C-alpha cells in the first residue's frame, strides 16, 4: 500500500540519510526508500520521482534546499553532465568514510562478520590519478570532433579538453590531438549508422616514467593518413614513445578489438611498480591508480612477514603485477590467468626483471587450480567483479594454504566468498584493508588476509 502513495512525477522533499553502494543518496518518504543521484548524506532536497519499484523509488534532484556539510563545489566544470565521476560534489574525506563503512557493513550483512576491524582506507591524490583513459569520439552539431566521457546513463559524449581525474600530463595531448584529428578529416564512427572509421582515442602513461602511449581504435586495420600523423606526433611530443592502431570493426560496446598494430615508436610503455620494470601495451590490464596500488601492495607485504621459504600461487595474475615483486621475496611462485596475452606479457616481464623462480600458466583458474600438485603456503587471488567460481572456493579449501590474500573490487562478492571460506572455521579473517583506487566514484578496492585455523 505504501507504493501507491508515491507515483512517477511526484515532487517530494527528502533528507538524505545515507549513500548506497552504487553512489546514490538515500532518503525516505513514509518509510519508502528513494535513491537520488548527485546527493550526499546531510542534504535536504526536493526531488522528482522518476521510477517506482516494488521496494524502492528513484528520484531526480530538483533543488538543494539545505546543503550538507559534506557537500563541496565540484572542481570540474562539466561534473553535472559527465558520467566519468559520481562524487565530485562530495568532500574527499567523507568519500573515504563512506567507502570504509560500506566495506564493513557489507562484510557484516552478507558475510556475517561482526565486530570486524577495518583499517583506514589507503588513498593518494583525489585528482590526476588515472594512468589510462579511453575516450569515445563523436561529432558535434557544428562538425567539430568531440572526445570525452558519456553523459551518465546515455551514449551522449560530453566533450572534454582536459579531465581533472586523468594524469595532468595528458591534458595537453587530449586537446591538441583532437585538433589534429579534425584536420585529418577521417570520418568518425557513428554508433547509430555503424558507419565511420575512428572510434576511440586512448592514452596510457607511466606514472613513474612519464612515457605515453597513444592508441586510436578504428574500424579499419590500416590508414596511411594516420600513419603519417603518428610519426609527426612521435617527433612533436618527447614523452610519446609509441602510437598504435587497434582494429575493432564490430558493433559492440567493447572498446578494444583483438588486433593492435604499431604505427610509430614502440608498442608499449615502461612503468616502475614495486621496484620492478613492467612493459604495458595499449590493451594490458594494469591498475589505473599506480600510487595507491603500490601502497596497497606494500601494506599487504608488511602483514605477510614473508621468510623467503614460501611457495605462492597467484590466481588471476594478469601480467604479474603482484606475482613478480612477491617472487623476489619467496622461494617459488606460480601465476595463473585465462588471458593468453596477459601470460605472455607476464613471462616477458619476468625475463626483463631477471626473475627465474616464477612459472606462469595460461588457463581458467577453476580448471588449473584443482590440477596443481603442490601445496602452496600462500595463495593470492584477484578475481573479476563477479568473484570466484565455486570450483575455485572448493579447490582452496582442498589445498588448505596457510594464508590466503583476496583482493576484490566488489565488496558484495568478496563477502559471499569469504563466508564460504570461513564457514567451517577453516580460515579466520584477520585483516581488512580498503583502498581508494577510484576517487570521485563509488568504487572501492579491498584486500583481506585469511589465516588457516587447522
DOVEXRO-185620 format. One record per residue: residue in three letters; x, y, z of N, C-alpha, C, O in turn. Coordinates in steps of 0.2 Angstrom, whole numbers, plus 5000, padded with zeros to 4 digits. Example, Ala and Ser with C-alpha at 12.3 -4.5 7.8 and 13.67 -1.06 7.14 Angstrom:
ALA506649725039506249785039506649845039507149835042/SER506449895035506849955036506450005039506750065040/
end
This chain:
UNK500449945000500050005000500450065000500250114997/UNK501050065003501550115003501750144996501750204995/UNK501850094992502050104985501550154981501650194977/UNK500850144983500350184980500350254982500050294979/UNK500750274987500750344990501250384986501150444985/UNK501750344982502150384978502050364971502050304970/UNK502050404966502050384959502450434955502750484957/UNK502650404949503050444945502850514943502250524942/UNK503250564944503150634943503050674950503050734950/UNK502950634955502850664962503450704964504050684962/UNK503350764967503850804969503850804977503350814980/UNK504450784980504550764987505150804990505650824986/UNK505050814996505650845000505950795004505550755008/UNK506550785004506950725007507550755011507950795008/UNK507650715016508350725020508750665018508450605018/UNK509350675015509750615013510150595019510450625023/UNK509950525020510250495027510850455026511250435030/UNK510950435019511550385018511750385011511350425007/UNK512250355009512450345002512450275000512750235004/UNK512150254995512150174993512850154990513250194989/UNK512850094989513450064987513650084979514150074977/UNK513150104976513250124969513250204968513250234963/UNK513350234974513450304974512950354975513050414975/UNK512350334975511750374976511550394983511650344987/UNK511250454984511050464991510350434992510050414987/UNK510250414998509650385000509250425005509550445010/UNK508650435004508150465009507550425009507450375005/UNK507050445013506450405014505850455014505850505017/UNK505350435012504650465012504150405014504050365011/UNK503850415020503450365023503750295023503450245021/UNK504350295025504750235025504950205019505150145018/UNK504750235013504950215007505650245005505750305005/UNK506050195003506750215001506750244994506450224990/UNK507150304994507150344987507950354986508250374990/UNK508150334980508850344978508850404974508550404969/UNK509350444975509350514972510150524970510550534974/UNK510350524964511050534962511150604963510750654964/UNK511850624964512050694965511950724971511950784972/UNK511750674976511650704983512150664988512550624986/UNK512150694994512550664999512250675006511850715007/UNK512450625011512150625017512250695020512750735020/UNK511650715023511550785026511250835022511050885024/UNK511150825015510750865011510050865012509750815014/UNK509750925012508950925012508750955005508951005003/UNK508350915001508250924994507550914992507150884996/UNK507350944986506750924983506950884977507450894974/UNK506550824976506750784970506050764967505550754970/UNK506150744960505550724956505650644956506150624954/UNK505050604958505050534957505050514949504650534946/UNK505550484947505650464940505550384939505450364933/UNK505550354944505450274943505150254950505450264955/UNK504650204950504350174955504450104955504150074950/UNK504750074960504849994960504449974966504150014970/UNK504449904967504049874972504349894979503949904984/UNK505049894980505349904986505649974987505849994992/UNK505750014981506050074982505850124976505550104971/UNK506050184976505950234971506650264969507050264973/UNK506650294963507250334961506950404959506450414956/UNK507350444962507150514961507750554957508350534957/UNK507550614955508050664951508050724955507550754957/UNK508650744957508750804961508450864957508650884951/UNK508050904960507750964958508051024961508251074957/UNK508151024967508451084971508751064978508451014981/UNK509251094979509651084986509351134990509451194990/UNK508951114995508651165000509151185005509251245007/UNK509451135008510051145013510551105011510451045011/UNK511151135010511751095008512051055014512051085020/UNK512250995013512650955018513350995020513651025015/UNK513550985026514251005027514750955023515350975023/UNK514550905021514950855017514950875009515350845005/UNK514550925007514550945000515051004999515151045003/UNK515350994993515851044991515651064983515251034980/UNK515951114981515951144974516351094970516951084971/UNK516051064965516451014960517051054957516951114955/UNK517551024956518151054954518251044946518751054943/UNK517751014943517651004936517051044933516551044936/UNK517151084928516651124925516051084922515551114921/UNK516151024920515650984917515450924922515150874920/UNK515550934928515450874933514750854933514550804935/UNK514250904932513550894932513250854926512750834926/UNK513750854921513550824915513850754913513550714911/UNK514550754915514950704913514850644918514750644924/UNK514850584915514750524918515450494921515450434924/UNK515950524920516650494922516650494930517050454932/UNK516350544933516350554940515650554943515250574940/UNK515650524949514950524953514950574958514450604960/UNK515550584961515650614968516050674968516350694973/UNK516050714963516450774963516150824968516450874970/UNK515450814970515150864975515250844982514950874986/UNK515650784983515750764990516450774992516950754989/UNK516450804998517150815001517550745001517250695003/UNK518150755000518550684999518650645005518650585005/UNK518750685011518750645017518150605019518150545021/UNK517550635017516950595018516850545013516550495014/UNK517050555006517150495002517450435005517250375004/UNK518050445008518450395011518050355016518050295017/UNK517650405020517250375026516750335023516550275026/UNK516350355018515850315015516050245013515750195014/UNK516650245010516950185007517150135012517050075012/UNK517450155018517650115023517050085026517050025028/UNK516550125027515850105030515550055026515350005029/UNK515550065020515250015015515549945015515249895015/UNK516249945016516649885016516449845023516249785023/UNK516449885028516249855035515549825035515449765037/UNK515049865033514349845033514249785028513849745030/UNK514549785022514449735018514749665020514349615020/UNK515349665023515549605026515149585032515149525033/UNK514849625035514449605041513749585038513549525041/UNK513449615034512749595031512749535027512349495028/UNK513249525022513249475018513749415021513549355020/UNK514249435024514749385026514649365033514849305035/UNK514249395037514149385044514749395048514849365054/UNK515249445046515749455050515649515055515649575052/UNK515549505061515349565065515949585070516449545070/UNK515949645073516549665077517149655073517749635076/UNK517149685067517749675062518149745062517849795061/UNK518749735063519149795062519349805055519649765052/UNK519149865052519349885045519849945046519649995049/UNK520349935043520949985043520650045039520250045035/UNK521050105041520850165037521050155030521550125028/UNK520650185026520750175018521350205016521550265018/UNK521750165012522350195008522150235003521750214998/UNK522450295002522250344997522850384995523350384999/UNK522850414989523450454987523050524985522650554989/UNK523250544979522950614977522250594974522050544971/UNK521750644976521050634974520850654967520350634964/UNK521350684963521350704956521950694953522450684956/UNK521950684946522550674942522850604943523450594942/UNK522450554945522750494947522750444941523050394941/UNK522250454936522150394931522750394926522950444923/UNK523050334926523650324921523450304914523850294910/UNK522750294913522550264907521850294906521350294911/UNK521650324900520950344898520850324891521250324887/UNK520150304890519950284884519350334882518850324885/UNK519450384877518850424876518550404869518850404864/UNK517850394870517450384863517550454859517550504862/UNK517450444853517450504848516850514845516450464844/UNK516650574844516050594841516050664837516650684837/UNK515550684834515550744831514950794833514350764834/UNK515150854834514650904837514150924831514350904825/UNK513650964833513150984828513551034823513351044817/UNK514051064825514451104821515051074817515351104813/UNK515051004818515550964814516250964817516750934815/UNK516250984824516950984827516950914831516450884833/UNK517550884831517650824834517650824842517950874844/UNK517250784845517150784852517550714855517550664851/UNK517850724860518150664864518050684871518150734874/UNK517750634875517650634882517250574885517250524881/UNK516950584890516550534893515850534892515550594890/UNK515450484892514750484891514350514897514550514902/UNK513850554895513450584900513150524903512950474900/UNK513050524910512850464914512150434911511650474910/UNK512150374910511550334908511450344900510850324898/UNK511850374897511750384890512450374886512950354889/UNK512350374879512950374875513050444871513350444866/UNK512850494875513050564873513650584875513750584882/UNK514150604871514850624873514850694876514550734873/UNK515150694882515250764885515950784883516450754885/UNK516050834879516650854876517150874881516950924885/UNK517750854881518250874886518850904882519050874877/UNK519150954885519850974883520350964888520950964887/UNK520150944894520550924900520150884904519450894904/UNK520450844909520050804913520350804920520950784920/UNK520050824925520450834932520650764935521050764939/UNK520350704933520550644936521050604932521350564935/UNK521250624926521750594922522450634924522450684926/UNK522950594923523650624925523650684921523550694915/UNK523850744924523850814921524250814915524150864911/UNK524750774915525250774909524850754902525150764897/UNK524350724903523950704897523450764894523250754889/UNK523350814898522850864896523050904890522650904885/UNK523650924889523850954883523750904877523550924871/UNK523950844878523850794872523150784870523050784864/UNK522750784875521950774873521750834869521450824864/UNK521950894871521650954867522050954860521650974855/UNK522650944860523050954854522950904849522850914843/UNK522850844851522750784846522050784843521950764838/UNK521550804847520950814844520950864839520650854833/UNK521350924839521350974834521750944828521550954822/UNK522250894829522550864823522050814820522050814813/UNK521650784823521150734820520650774816520450754811/UNK520450834819520050874815520250894808519950894803/UNK520950904808521250924802521350864797521350874791/UNK521350804799521450744795520850734791520850694786/UNK520250754794519650744791519450664790519150644785/UNK519650624794519550554794518850544797518750574803/UNK518350514794517650504797517650474804517950424805/UNK517250504808517150474815516650424815516150434812/UNK516750374819516250314819515550344822515650374827/UNK515050324819514350334822514050274824513950224820/UNK513850264831513650204833512950194830512750134830/UNK512550244828511850234826511850204819511550154817/UNK512250234814512350214807512850154806512850124801/UNK513250144811513850104811514250114805514550074802/UNK514350184803514750204798515350244801515250284806/UNK515850254798516450294800517050254802517050194802/UNK517550284804518250254805518450254812518550204815/UNK518550314815518950324821518350314827517850354827/UNK518550274832518050264837518250294844517850324847/UNK518850274846519150304852519850334852520250314847/UNK519950374856520650404857520850384864520550404869/UNK521450344865521650314871522350344873522750344868/UNK522450354879523150374882523250324887522850304891/UNK523950304888524250274894524850304895525250314891/UNK524950324902525550354904525850314910525550294914/UNK526550314910526850284915526950334921527250384920/UNK526650324926526550374932527350394934527450444936/UNK527750334934528350344937528950354932529550374933/UNK528750344925529250354920529050414915529450444912/UNK528450434915528150494911528150474904527950514899/UNK528250404902528150384895527450384893527050354897/UNK527250404887526550404885526450364878526850364874/UNK525950324878525650284873525050314870524550324874/UNK524950324864524350354860524050294856524450264852/UNK523450284857523150224853522450254850522050284854/UNK522350244844521750254841521450194839521750144836/UNK520750184841520350124839519950144833519650194832/UNK520050094828519750114821519450054818519549994820/UNK518950064814518550014810518949984804518849934801/UNK519550024803520050004798520649974801520950004805/UNK520949924798521549894800522149934798522749914801/UNK522149984794522650024792522450084789521850094787/UNK522850134789522650204787523350244786523650264791/UNK523450264780524050294778524150364781524650384783/UNK523550394781523550464784523750464791524050504793/UNK523450414795523550414802524250394803524650414808/UNK524550344799525250334800525750384799526150394803/UNK525550434794526050494793525950534799526450564802/UNK525350544802525250594808525550564814525850594818/UNK525550494814525850464820526650474821526850494826/UNK526950474815527650494815527750564817528250584821/UNK527350614815527350684817527250694825527550724828/UNK526750654828526650654835527250634839527450664844/UNK527550584836528150554839528750604840529150614844/UNK528750644834529350694834529150754838529550784841/UNK528550774838528250834842528250824849528450874853/UNK528050764852527950754859528550714862528450654860/UNK529050734865529550694868529350644872529650584873/UNK528750654876528550604881528250544877528150494880/UNK527950554871527650504867528150454865528550474861/UNK528050384867528550334865528250294859528650254856/UNK527650294858527350254853526650274852526250304856/UNK526450264845525750274843525450204840525850184835/UNK524950184842524650124840523950134836523550174838/UNK523750084832523150074829522750014831523049954829/UNK522250014835521849954837521249944832520949994831/UNK521249884829520749864824520049834828520149784830/UNK519549874827518949844830518349864826518049924826/UNK518149824821517649834816516949814819516449824815/UNK516849784825516249754827515749804830516049854834/UNK515149804829514649844833514549824840514149784842/UNK515049844844515049824851515249884856515549934854/UNK515049874862515249924867516049904870516249944873/UNK516249854868516949834870517449884866517349884860/UNK517849914870518249964866518849934862518849954856/UNK519249894864519749864860519549804856519249754859/UNK519849794850519749734846520349694848520749714852/UNK520449634844520949594846521649604843522149584845/UNK521649654838522249664834522549734836522149784835/UNK523149744838523449814839524049814835524549774836/UNK524149864830524749874826525149934828524849984830/UNK525749934827526149994829526250034823526350014817/UNK526150104824526150154818526850184819527150204814/UNK527050204825527750234826527950224833527550214837/UNK528650224833528950214840528850134842529050094839/UNK528650124849528550064851527850044854527450094855/UNK527749984855527049954856526949954864526449934866/UNK527349984868527249984875527650044878528050074875/UNK527350054884527750104889528050064894527850004896/UNK528550094897528850064903528550094909528450154910/UNK528450054914528250084921528650044926528749994926/UNK528750084932529050054938528550044943528150094945/UNK528549984945528049964951528349924956528649864954/UNK528349934962528649894967529449884966529649824967/UNK529749934963530449924961530649884955531249874953/UNK530149864951530249824945529949864939529549904940/UNK530249844933530049874927529549834924529649774923/UNK528949864921528449824918528349854911528349924910/UNK528249814906528049844899527349834899527049784900/UNK526949894897526249894897526049914889526249964887/UNK525649874886525349884880524749924880524449934886/UNK524449944875523849984875523249944878522849974882/UNK523149874877522649834880522749804886522349764889/UNK523449814889523649774895523149804901523049864902/UNK522949754905522649774911523149794917523649754918/UNK523149844919523549874924523149924929522849964926/UNK523249924935522849964939522950034937523450054936/UNK522350074936522450144934522650194939522850244937/UNK522750174945522950214950523650184953523650144958/UNK524150204950524850174951525050184959525250134962/UNK524950244961525250254968524850224973525150194978/UNK524150214973523850184978523850104977523850074982/UNK523950084971524050014970524749994974524749934977/UNK525250034973525850014976525850024983526149984987/UNK525550074986525450074993525050014996525249995001/UNK524549994992524149934995524649874995524649834999/UNK525049864989525549804989525949814995526149754998/UNK526249864997526749875002526449855009526749825013/UNK525749875010525449865016525349785017525349765022/UNK525149755011525049685011525649645013525749605017/UNK526249675010526849645011527049645018527349605021/UNK526949705022527049715029526749665033527049635038/UNK526049645031525649605035525949535034525849495039/UNK526149515029526349445027526949425031527049365032/UNK527449465032528049445035528349385032528549335035/UNK528549385026528749335022529549315024529849365026/UNK529649255024530349225026530849205021531449195022/UNK530549205015530949185009530949115008531249085003/UNK530549075011530549005010529848975007529748915006/UNK529449025006528749015004528648994997529049014993/UNK528148954995527948944989527248974988526748964992/UNK527149014983526549054982526249044976526549024971/UNK525549054975525149044969524749104969524349124973/UNK524849144963524449204962523849184956524049174951/UNK523249184958522649174954522449234951522449294954/UNK522249234944522049294941522649344941522549404942/UNK523249324939523849354940523949414935524349454936/UNK523649414929523749464924524449464922524649414920/UNK524749524921525449524919525949514924526549534923/UNK525749494930526249484935526349544940526849544943/UNK525849584940525949654944526149634951526549664954/UNK525849584954525949564961526349504961526849494966/UNK526349464957526749404957527449414957527849384961/UNK527649454952528449464951528749504957529249474960/UNK528449554960528849584966528749534972529249534976/UNK528249494973528249444978528749384977528949354982/UNK528849364970529349314969529949334971530349284973/UNK530149394972530849424974530849404982531449404984/UNK530349394985530349384992530249314995530249295001/UNK530049264990529949194992530349144988530849164984/UNK530249084989530649034986530449024979530849024974/UNK529749004978529448994971528749034971528449044976/UNK528649044964527949074963527649054957528049034952/UNK527049044957526649024951526049074950525749094954/UNK526049094944525449144942525049104937525249074932/UNK524349114938523849084933523349134931523149174934/UNK523249134924522749184921522449154915522849114911/UNK521849174913521549144907521749184901521649154895/UNK521949244901522149284895522849264893523349274896/UNK522849244887523549224883523949284883524549274885/UNK523749344881524149404880524449414887525049434888/UNK524049414893524249434899524849384901525349414904/UNK524749324900525349274902525949284898526449284901/UNK525849304892526449314888526849374890527449374891/UNK526449424892526749484895527049474902527549504904/UNK526749434906527049414912527649384912528149394915/UNK527749334907528349304906528949344904529449344906/UNK528749394899529249444897529449494903530049504903/UNK528949514907529149554912529549514917530049544920/UNK529449454918529949414922530649414920531149424923/UNK530649404913531349404910531749464910532249464912/UNK531349524909531749584909531949604916532349644917/UNK531649574921531749594928532249534931532449534937/UNK532449484927532849434929532649394935532949384939/UNK531949384934531649344940531549274937531149264932/UNK531849224940531849154937531549104941531549044940/UNK531249124947530949074951530149074951529849064956/UNK529949094945529249104944529049064938529349064933/UNK528449044938528149004932527449034931527049034936/UNK527249044925526649074923526249024919526548994914/UNK525649014920525148954917524548994914524249024918/UNK524448984908523849004904523248954905523348894903/UNK522748984907522148934908521648964913521749014917/UNK521048934913520548964918520748934925520948884926/UNK520648984929520848974936520548914939520848864942/UNK519848904938519448854940519648784937519448734940/UNK520048784932520248724929520948704931521048644933/UNK521348754931522048744933522248724940522548684942/UNK521848764945521948764952521848694954522348664958/UNK521348654953521248584955521748544953521848484956/UNK522148554948522648514945523348524948523748484946/UNK523448574952524048584955524248534959523848504963/UNK524948514959525148454963525548484969525848444973/UNK525648544970526048574975525548594981524948594980/UNK525848614986525548634992525748704994526248714998/UNK525448754991525648824992525548844999525148825003/UNK526048885002526048925008525548985008525148995013/UNK525549015002525149075001524849074995525149054990/UNK524149094995523849104988523549174988523249194993/UNK523649204982523449274981522849264976522949234971/UNK522349294977521849294971521549364971521349404975/UNK521449384964521149454962520649444957520849454951/UNK520149414958519649394953519249454950519349504953/UNK518949444945518449494942517949514947517849484952/UNK517549564945517049594949516549534952516249544957/UNK516349484948515949434949516149384955515749344957/UNK516849394957517049354962517349284959517449274953/UNK517449234964517749174962517149124960516649124963/UNK517349084955516949024954516948974959517348974963/UNK516348934960516348894966516848844966517148814971/UNK517148824960517648774960518348804963518748764965/UNK518348864962518948894965518948894973519448874976/UNK518348914975518248904983518448834985518748824990/UNK518148784982518248714984518948694983519148664988/UNK519348714978520048704977520448734983520948704985/UNK520248794985520648824990520548784997521048775001/UNK519948764998519848735004520148665004520348635009/UNK520248634998520548574997521348574998521648535001/UNK521648634995522348644995522548665002523148645004/UNK522148695006522248725013522948765013523348745017/UNK523048815009523648855011523648885017523048895020/UNK524148905020524248935027523849005027523549025032/UNK523949035021523749105021523449115014523649095009/UNK522849155014522549175008522449255008522249285013/UNK522749285002522649355002522149364996522249344990/UNK521549404997521049404992520949484991520849524996/UNK521049504985520949574983520349574979520149534974/UNK519949624980519249624977519049694975519249744979/UNK518749704970518449774968517649774969517349824967/UNK517449724972516649724974516549694981516549634981/UNK516449734986516349714992515849654993515849614997/UNK515249654989514749604990514949534988514849484992/UNK515349534982515549464980516149444985516249384986/UNK516549494987517049474992516749444998516949395001/UNK516249475001515949455007515649385006515649335010/UNK515349375000515049304999515549254999515449195002/UNK516149264995516649214995517049205002517149145003/UNK517149255006517449245012516949205017517249165021/UNK516349215016515849175020515949105019515949065024/UNK516049085013516149015011516848985014516848935016/UNK517349025013518049005015518048995023518448955025/UNK517649035026517749035034517149005037517148995043/UNK516648975034516048945037516148885041515848875046/UNK516648845040516848785044517448795048517748755051/UNK517548865049518148885053518848855051519348845054/UNK518848845044519448835041519948895041520548885042/UNK519648955040520049015040519749065044519149065046/UNK520149105046519949165050520149235047520749235044/UNK519649275046519849345043520149385048519849405053/UNK520849405047521249435051521449505049521649545054/UNK521249525043521549595041521049615035520949575030/UNK520849675036520449705030520649775029520649825033/UNK520849785023521149845021520849875014521049855009/UNK520449925015520149955009520650005006521050035009/UNK520550014999521050064996520650104991520150074987/UNK520750164990520350204985520750214979521150264978/UNK520650164974520950164968520550214963520850234958/UNK519950234965519550274960519150334964518550334965/UNK519550384966519250444969518750474965518850474959/UNK518250504968517750534964517150494961516750514958/UNK517250424963516750374961516650334967516950334973/UNK516150294967515850244972516250184973516150144977/UNK516750174968517150104968517650104974517950154975/UNK517750044977518250034982518549964981518249914980/UNK519149964982519549904982519649884989519749924993/UNK519749814990519849794997520249734996520249684992/UNK520749735001521249675002521149645009521049685014/UNK521049585009520949545015521449495016521649465011/UNK521649475022522049415023521749365028521449385033/UNK521749305025521449245029521949205031522449185028/UNK521949175038522449135040522149065042521549065045/UNK522449015041522248945042522148935049522548955053/UNK521548905051521448885058521548815060521348785065/UNK521748775055521848705055522548675053522648615054/
end
